[in-house]
Amino acid sequence: MRAQLKLVETSTPESIVAEDPAAVASGAAAKRSLLRFLTCGSVDDGKSTLLGRLLYETGAVFDDQLQVLERDSVRFGTTGDDMDYALLVDGLSAEREQGITIDVAYRYFSTAKRAFIAADTPGHEQYTRNMATGASTADVAIILVDARKGVLPQTRRHSYIVSMLGVRRVIVAVNKIDLVDYDESVFHRIEQEYRKLAGALEFLECHFVPVSARFGDNVVAVSDKTPWYGRAPLLALLENIEAAPQSDDAFRFPVQWVNRPHLDFRGFSGTIASGSIGVGDRIIALPRGRSSRVVRILGPSGDLDVATSGQSITLTLADEIDISRGDVIVAASAPTAPQRHVVARLLAMNEAQLAPGRNYVVRIGANLASARLVALHHQVDVHDYSEQPAAALPMNGIGLATLRFETDVVATSYRACQTLGALLLIDPHSNETVGLGVVEDDVGKAVVPTQMWTTRLATGLADFGVLPADAGQSELAWLAASALVTTLIVLALSGSLAVSVMVGLADFVVRPVLRVLFRSTWAAASRRRAAVRETELTTDGGGI
């Protein structure tokens, strides 16, 4: 069941007034929480300018940086005589020349209440994969909307990716409100439009702020140019918004390294993905299923009695059991069943389409496993979030698919544990990352029977060399259509249904075999011609 969208009224503007310096000096600042957020939205919505303004207003820009900013604003700026705060974030020469963000830029700043790690992500559709990278570690998303343009398709795509990657709290900043004369009706129209969009997503909180990143309206303090806006400015929202982790309480520990410094010590090192563990607790090592007991927990500063989620530790066990990199240690009281089939929501990140029948190397936790995409259930239309049938996922396409692993893997739903619910798909030939995914709640959900059958048939034919190695359902459909045409032609000429069916079946089998033989003969002839040519070049000195 989808979560209920909640519009939350936050603290008043006075909440951002600086705290008493004596309180800060006494150690209150040392207890500040950390918030990771990203800025996203369509191209030219002002993401970099807004983050640059936040850095400037919170004192994170030093005097020498201001001098460089003033000089660069004259050379690269797009704001006339004003300082272009986007240049504080856009550091690549290509970004400054084109006036767009290309790569993810991470910036750090803090206030008396909180420390922040901000990711400025690109809005251009071509760099959607970079935006997804920034969203993968964020607690909160600031989604910018140009007040003049409203909600655009890329705004919808970014909102869906943010929700898909587990960000449940968003702030919608209606930027460039100054360019529409601070019109209240424009702000409320965009707010209502985005509320309808957010109803299809799983956001827990959704806040709306009218801002002018260029002039600072409602960024740090409430602007007197928007008297109709009675809520908190952007910085106050960031200081007070909750950033609760999503993972459940079950202990899961992906093994990143088998620590063996000498014969008398064998430990298993990694970072706890979820839950907690104590000395003496019973554990199970997956996927093999062997059980043991925790003898020691070693942290960076020495032995620990208990370790919790997010801590990097080394475990030693009472029994000598076979555990290697990529295995997962879980609590015996809450075991997880290894899987061969996983249903995941995928985002294609490369020009090479994600298609059924193709093999990938999948990274899940600390494990690398070979898998085949056996079924593509649907593709998501980013305009209305409807589910449409598709033969493959193009670049930036989002869809639901089933992956079949060659070996048992430990996977959980992304909602239960992000570390063991996140997937990276890698092309085994080019080693390029071609997609990312999140495991759905129903990990072992059954695939569409007809789609599974056709994919398996195409896979089997490819294994015997009848079809190309990357063949999928489209290749199989082409063969079936050719055989059907042959059957109809023979039926029209002979009038015999039995004969026509037999000829059609023979066409279905013989056509790809002949193609394989022709391809092999052609390749052999090409090699012979190349050898003859090389001999001629060597003989007449052309190869020297």
N, C-alpha and C positions, 0 to 999 in steps of 0.2 A: 504494500500500500504506500502511495506517495505521501511524503510529509506535507503537513499543512503549512502553506506560506504565511509568514507572520511579519507584519509591518510593525517595527518597533520604534517607539519614541525614545530617543536617547536624552542624555543630560543637556542642560541649558548651555548657552554659549559661555557662561561664566566658568564652566568646568575646565576650560583650558588656561585659566589664569595661572601664572607661575606659582609654584609652591614656595613656602617660606624657605629661604636659603639655608637657614639653620637646620631645618628638618632634612633637607637634602644632604647637608654636610654630615648629619648624624648617622647617615647610612640608609636613609629611606630609598635613595636612588639605586642602591645596590640590590633592592628587592624588585626592581622593575621587571615586568614580564616581557617576553619577546613575541612580536607579531610579524609573520611573513605575509606580505600581500603583493599583488601584481596589478599593474595597470594594463587594461586591454580594451579593445573596441576596434572600430573601423579605422582605415587610414585617414590621417589628417584630422582626427577628432581631438588632438591635443594631449595625448598621453605623456609624451616626454616633457612638454611644457608644464603640465600639472606636477609631475614628479620633481622637475627642476625648481618650481615655485615652492614646493614643500621643503626641499633641501635648503633653499635660501631663507625661508621664513623661520626655520627651526635652528638656524645658525650653523648648519653643516657645511657652509661654503666659507673658506678662508679668504683673507684679503687678497693674497696673490692670485687665487682662483677668480676672484671678482675682476681683477685687472685683466686677466686673460679672457674672461667672459665678455667684458666691454669691447676688447679688441676684436674677438671673434664675431661678436654680434654685428659689427660693422662689415665684416668680410662675408660671413655666411648667414647672418640673421635674416628672418622673414617678418620681423615685427617693426619695420621702419626705424625710428630713432630710439625705440625702447630696447631694453636688454632681452635677448632671446634665451629664456631659461631652458629651452630644450637642448641647447648646446652643452649644458652641464651633464647631460645623460648620453646624448648621441656623440660618441667619441670617434667612430670610424670615419675616415675621410669620405667614403662613399655615402654615408648617412648625411654628412654635412653638405655634400655637393647636391644630393637629391632631395634633401629635406624630409627624409623618411627614416623610420627605424627599421633596421635589418636584423640585427642580432639582439639577444637578450642582454640587458645591462642591469647589473645588481648594484644597488646603492644602500648605504647604511646611515641611519641618523637616529636620534633619540630625543625624547622630551623628559620632563621630570617624572612622568607617569609610566613611560613605556619605551622600549627599544624596538627598532623596526629594521627589517630587511626587505627592501622593495625591489621588485623585478619589473623593469620597463620592457614591455614586449611589443613586437611589430604588429601593425594592423593590416598590412598588405596581405592579400590572399596567398601570394606566393610563399610567404614566410609563416604560414599558419603553424607549421611544425615547431618553429621557435617559440611561438606563443604557448603551445602545449607544453613545451619544456619548462617554461616559467610557471605555468599553472600547476605542474605536478608536485611542487613543494609548498604551495601557498595555503594559508589559512583563510584569507579573505581576498576577494577580487573587487577592484575598482573598475567598473565598466563605464567607459566614457561614451557619451552620445552628443554629437554636434547639434546644438539647438536649432540650427538652420535646416539640417537634413533629416533629423529624427532617427528612428531605428532603421538600420540598414541590414542587408543580408549578412555582412561580415559581423555585425553586432550580434545577430542571432546565432551565427556559427560559433563565435567566441563564448557566448553564454552557454550554449550546449556543451562545448568542450570543458568549460569551467565546472559545470554540473557533473559531467561524465567523470572528471578527475577528482571528484569528492569535495570540491569547495562548496560549502553550504551557506556561506554568508557573503552577500554582495552589497556594494554601494554603487548606485547608479549616479554618476556625476554628469549632469546635463551641462556641458561645457559651452563656452562662447555665448553665454547668456547676454553678454554686452552687445553682441551683434544683432540681437533681436529686441534691443531697447529694454532689456530686463522684463520682458512680457510674461506676466504670471500665467496667462492662458496657454502659452507655448510650453511652459514647464509642466503644467498639469496634463496637457495633451500627451506629451511624451511619457509622463508617469503612468497614465492610464494604459497607453499602448504597451509599455514594458510589463505592467502588471499582468496583462493577458498572456504575454510571452512567458513570464515566470511561472504562470500557473501550470505549464506543462513540464516544468523542471522540478528539482527537489531542493530548492532553497529553503532554509529555515528562517533567514532574516533577509529583508530587502529594503534598503534605505535609499532615499532620493535627495540629492542636493543640487541646487542650481549654482554653478560656479563660473568664474572667469579666470582661467589659469593665467592669462596674460596680465591681468590687473589685480589678481588676488582676491576677488570677491568670494566670500564664503569658503575660502580655503583654510585660513587660520582663525579668522574672526568673522562674525556675521556682518554682512555689508548693509549699509544704510540705503543702498540702491534697490534692495529687495525687502522692503518692509512687510510684504505679504508672506515671506518665508519665516515661520516661527520656530524652526527646529535648529539643531546643532550644526556648526560648520563641519567641514570634512575632517580636520585634524581631531576634533573632539570625538567624532565617530570612531576614528581609528584608535584613539586612546582607550575607549570604553567598550568596544565591541568584543564579544566573547570569541575565544579561539580554542574550543575544546577539541581534543583528539577524538577520532572516530572509532578506533580499533576497540575490540571487545577485550575481556579480561583473560582470555585463554593464553597460556604461555606458548610462544613460538619463537624459535631461535635458529635462523638460518646459519649454517656453518660456513664461514668465509675462509678459514685457514686451520689446518691441523698443526698445532704448535708442538713441535718435537725438538727442543734444543739439545737434549741428551737422552740416554737410554732410560733414565729414571723418571722422566716426565713426558706425559702425553696429554695435551689439552686441546680443547676445541674453541676457537676464537670466533667472535662475530659481534653483532649488535642485536640486542633483543628487539624483535619486531613488535611484540605485544605481550601483555601480562607480566608476571613476576615469577621469580624462582628463588628458592632458599636451599641452604645446605641440608641434605638429607631427603630432599624431595625425590620422588620416583619420576623417571622420564622414559620416553620412548623415542628411539632414533628412526626416523622415516627416510626413505620408503621401505627399508628392510623390516622394520617393526621390532627390532631387538630392544629390550628394556634394561634399565640399570638405575643407579641411584647417584645423586650429586654428592661428591665428596668435598670439593672446594670450589669457591667462586672467587676468581682473581680479577680485580679491577686495576685501573691505572696506578692507584696508590696502595695496593696491597689486597689482602683478603677481605671479603665481604660476607656477611651473613645472609643478606637478601639483595637481589638486584631486580630492577624494574625496567619497563619499556624505555628504549632509547639509550640505555647504558651499553657501552662496549666492554665486554668481559671475556674471560676464558674459563671454561668449565672443565673440571676433571671428574671422571666417573669411577665408580667402584669396580666395574667390570671392563675387561678388554674387549670391546665390541667394534665391529667394522663401521667406521663413520668417515666420510670423506667430504671434500669441499662440495657444496651444493645440497648436502643432506640437511634435514631440518629436525631439530630436537624439540619435542613438545612434551607437555605435562601428561603423565600417565592417566590422570583423572579427566583429561579432555583431549583424547586423541583425535587426529585428523586422518581421514581415509585418503590414501594416494589415488590419483586420477589418471586415466588415459585419455578421456575426452573432456574438454573444457569449452564452455560457451562464454564468449567474450565479446565486448563491444570494442570495435577496432577503429582506428583513425589511420588512413593511408598517408604516409609521409614522404613518398618518393614518386617519381614519374612512372615507375614500374607499378602496374596495378596489382592489388591484392586479389587473387583469383583462386577459386576452388581447384584442387588438384596440384597446387604448387607446394614445394617443400620450403621450410624456413628453419632457421635456428632461433629458438625462443629463449630469451633470458627471463627467468622468473625467480625472484630472490637472488641467491648466489649461484643458481643452477643454470646451466646451458643445456638445452635438450632439443633434439630434432623433432619437428612436428610437421604435419601436413594440414593445410586448410581444406577440410573435407566438405564444408557446406557454408554458403553465404545466404543467410535467411532473409535479409532485407537491407536496404540502404535508407538512411534518414535524409529527407528533404529539409535543408536548413531553413527554408522559407516558412514552413508551417509545422515542421517536426513530424510530418507524416512518414509512414514506413512504406517504401516502394520496392518492388522486386528489382534485382540487379544481378547481372552475370559476373561483375567484378567491381571492386572499389577503386575509382580513380584517385589521383592525388587530392588530398584534403577531404576525400569522401569518408563518411562515417556509417558504419553498419554493424549488424550482429552476425557473428560467425561461430562455427564450431571447429576447434582444432583437435586433431588426433595425434598424441605423442607416441613415439616409438617405445618409450619406457615410462614407468610410473613416475609421476611428479607430484609434489606437494603443492596444492593450490587451494586458496580460500577465496571467498568473495572479496572484492575490493572494499566493500563496506565493512567487513569484519577485520581485515588486516590489509593495509595498503601495500606493504612490502611483498606479501605472498599473493596479492591479487592484481599486481601490475605486471604487464607483459611488454617486452620489446621484441619485435620481429626483425630478424636479420637475414639478408639474402646470403645463402651459403656460398655463392660464387663470387660476388663482389664485396662481401662483408659490409655492405651498406645497411644502415637501419632503415627499413622500408615501412615500418608501422609500429604503433603502440596500441595497447589495449588494456582493458580492465575486465576482470572476471566478474560475470554476473552472479547474482545471489544464488540462482539455481545452477550450481557448478556442473552437474551432470545432466543437464536438460537434454532430452532426446532431440535429434535433428529431424528435419523433414525426410520421411522415408524415401520418397522418389528421388530427392536431391542426393541423399546418401548413396542410393543404388547407382545412379548415373555417374557419380563421382568415383565410386569404387570401380566401376567398369572401365572408366577412362584411365584410372590409375593402373589397373591390371594390364590393359593394353599397352600403356606406356612402359610398364616394367618388362614386357616382352619385346619392346622395341617397335611395336606396331604403330604407336603414336609417339609424338615428341615427348620428352621428359616433363615439360611444363604444360602438357595437354590438360584441358579441363572439359567442362560440359559443352562449351561452344564447339570444340573440335569434334566431340562425339555427336553433337546435333548435326554438324555438317555431314558426317558419314551417314547418319540415319536418313537425312534428307536425300542424299545422293542415291542410297539404296532404294528409297521409296520411289524416286523418279524412274530408276531402272525397272522396278517392279511394274509400275503403271505402263511403261512403254512396252515391255514384254507382254503384259496382259492385253494391251490393245492389239498387238500384232498376232499373238498366238490364240488368245481367247481362253487359255488354260490358266486357272488360278494357281494350281499346284506348281506348274512350271514357272510362272512368274514369281511366286514366293521363293522358290528354290534359287532362281537367278538373282533375286534381290538379296537373299542372304549371302550368296556367293560374292556379290558385289561388295557387301558390307565388310567381308573378311578379306577378299582378294585385293581391293583397291588400296588399302593402307600397306599391305604386304608389298605390292608392286611399287608403291611410292618409296618404301624403305629400300627395296632392291635397286631402284633407279638412283636413289640418293647415294647408296653405297658405290654403285658402278661409276657414277659421275665423280664422286670424291676420289676413287682409285685412279680414274683417268686424269683428274687434275693433278694428282701427286706424280703420275708418270710424266705428264707434260712439264711439270716443274723440275723433275729430276733431269729430263733431257735438256731443258733450257740451262740448268746449272752446269751440266757437262759441257755444253757449247760455250758458255761464258768462260769456263775454266780453260778450255782448249785454246780459244783465240785471245786469251789474256784479259777478257772483259771482267773476269772475277777478281783481278788483282787490284 
